[in-house]
């Protein structure tokens, strides 16, 4: 596993640009909310730790990970953020549904990055088990949401 022996929440604050004047959108899937809420909390805490203001963090919810692409597209159009974090969790089941949702979501977010000037950070866990998702959303491997927030800050500054 790529996260083996790595804490996803760790970052060197001295190497991260100050986020005080940046606006962030966070689009959160309601599916597997026990996981996505942990990811959201990790992202929000890291953004604030790096200077982001409460008033510059905008949250929208969508039903599932498949809907993240549309939610992010509308947020780009309506809110004009400097970066967006797309938060979702898809856990392997017994059918191919997992493959279709993961692929479509990844491709959709990639397309937004190609078509728009606002970076959209992929913070969608695609795990084989619920335990893997728990471990990466505030558990023993830290929080992928914090890692996504740091990527959002760096990409927002890159695009400025």
C-alpha positions in Angstrom: 0.0 0.0 0.0 1.3 3.4 -0.9 0.5 4.9 2.5 2.5 2.2 4.4 4.8 3.9 6.9 3.6 7.3 5.9 1.5 9.7 7.8 -0.6 11.6 5.3 -1.2 14.5 7.8 2.5 15.5 8.1 3.8 18.6 6.4 6.5 21.2 7.0 4.6 24.4 7.6 7.7 26.4 6.8 7.7 25.2 3.2 3.9 25.9 2.6 2.8 29.3 1.2 0.6 31.4 3.5 -3.1 30.8 2.6 -4.4 34.0 4.2 -5.6 35.6 1.0 -6.7 32.5 -0.8 -10.3 31.2 -1.3 -10.8 27.4 -1.1 -13.8 25.4 -2.2 -14.4 22.0 -0.7 -16.9 19.7 -2.3 -17.8 16.7 -0.1 -19.6 13.5 -1.0 -22.3 12.5 1.5 -21.8 8.8 0.6 -19.6 7.1 3.3 -20.0 10.3 5.4 -18.2 8.7 8.3 -15.1 8.8 6.0 -15.7 12.0 4.1 -16.4 14.0 7.3 -13.0 12.9 8.6 -11.3 13.9 5.3 -13.1 17.3 5.4 -12.0 18.0 9.0 -8.4 17.1 8.1 -8.5 19.5 5.1 -10.2 22.3 7.0 -7.7 22.1 9.9 -4.7 22.1 7.5 -6.0 25.0 5.5 -6.5 27.0 8.7 -3.2 26.0 10.1 -1.6 27.5 7.0 -3.5 30.8 7.4 -6.8 30.3 5.5 -9.6 32.4 6.9 -13.0 30.7 7.9 -14.8 33.1 5.5 -12.5 31.9 2.6 -13.4 28.2 3.0 -16.6 27.3 1.1 -18.2 23.9 1.6 -20.7 22.2 -0.7 -22.1 18.7 -0.3 -23.1 16.4 -3.2 -24.8 12.9 -2.9 -21.8 10.7 -3.9 -18.3 10.7 -5.4 -19.7 10.5 -9.0 -21.4 13.9 -8.5 -18.1 15.5 -7.3 -17.2 16.6 -10.9 -20.5 18.5 -11.4 -20.3 20.0 -7.9 -16.7 21.2 -8.5 -17.6 22.6 -12.0 -20.5 24.6 -10.5 -18.4 25.8 -7.7 -15.8 27.1 -10.1 -18.5 29.0 -12.0 -20.3 30.4 -8.9 -17.7 30.9 -6.2 -14.5 31.7 -8.1 -12.2 29.9 -5.6 -8.4 29.8 -6.0 -8.5 26.0 -5.6 -11.0 23.2 -4.9 -10.7 20.0 -3.0 -13.0 17.2 -4.1 -13.6 14.8 -1.2 -15.1 11.4 -1.6 -14.8 7.7 -0.6 -15.5 4.7 -2.7 -15.1 1.2 -1.2 -14.8 -1.9 -3.2 -17.9 -4.0 -3.3 -18.9 -7.2 -5.0 -19.7 -5.6 -8.4 -17.9 -3.6 -11.0 -19.7 -0.4 -9.8 -16.6 0.5 -7.9 -14.5 0.5 -11.0 -16.9 2.7 -13.0 -17.4 5.2 -10.2 -13.7 5.5 -9.5 -12.7 5.8 -13.1 -15.4 8.4 -14.0 -14.7 10.5 -10.9 -10.9 10.5 -11.6 -11.5 11.3 -15.3 -14.0 14.1 -14.5 -11.7 15.8 -12.0 -8.8 15.5 -14.5 -11.0 17.1 -17.1 -11.8 20.0 -14.8 -8.1 20.6 -14.3 -7.5 20.6 -18.1 -10.5 22.8 -18.9 -10.4 25.4 -16.2 -7.8 27.7 -14.5 -8.8 26.5 -11.0 -6.9 23.5 -9.7 -9.2 20.7 -8.4 -7.5 18.4 -6.0 -8.5 14.7 -6.0 -9.1 13.7 -2.5 -11.2 10.6 -3.2 -10.3 7.5 -1.3 -10.6 4.3 -3.4 -10.1 1.6 -0.9 -10.7 -2.2 -0.8 -12.1 -2.1 2.8 -13.7 0.2 5.2 -10.8 -0.2 7.5 -8.4 1.1 4.8 -10.6 4.2 4.5 -10.7 4.7 8.2 -6.9 4.4 8.4 -6.5 7.1 5.7 -9.2 9.6 7.0 -7.8 10.3 10.4 -6.6 6.8 11.5 -3.2 5.2 11.7 -2.0 6.6 8.3 -3.1 10.1 9.2 -5.5 12.1 7.0 -5.6 12.3 3.2 -7.7 15.5 3.6 -4.7 17.3 5.2 -2.5 16.2 2.3 -5.1 17.4 -0.2 -5.3 20.8 1.6 -1.5 21.3 1.3 -1.7 20.4 -2.4 -4.5 22.9 -2.9 -2.5 25.7 -1.3 0.5 24.9 -3.5 -1.5 24.7 -6.6 -3.5 27.9 -5.9 -0.2 29.8 -5.6 1.2 28.1 -8.7 -1.9 29.3 -10.6 -1.8 32.9 -9.3 
